[in-house]
Amino acid sequence: MLAKSNFVAQIDKQGCSLCGICKDERCPMEAIVEEDGSYKVLSDRCIGCGVCTITCPTESITMRARPERMEPVADLLEWNAKRAASRGIELKY
C-alpha cells in the first residue's frame, strides 16, 4: 500500500528544459507525462514523494499543497468497506 502526501509536484513549463529526467528516470509512479511538447504531472498518480524535484537540472519542479487535505484513516477496514460500497461492492469480513 502506498500513502500519498499532502503535496503534489508541479512543473514550471517556462523553466523546463525538456530533459526528461523526471519522467524517464525519477518518478516511481509514472505520474509525469509528455503532452503537447511539455511535461505535466498527473496529480491523481503523484504520491508527493518529491523525488523528481531533487534531480531537475533547471529547478523547474516544485511541490505544492494539494487542494484537498488528506485526513489519516482511523480504521483501515472501515475505510475499505466505505470505499468499496461507494463503488457498489459489498465486503464481508
Secondary structure, DSSP 8 states (H G I E B T S, - for coil): -----SEEEEE-TTT-----HIIIII-TT--EEEETTEEEE-TTT-----HHHHT-TT--EEEEE-SS-----S-HHHHHHHHHHHTT-----
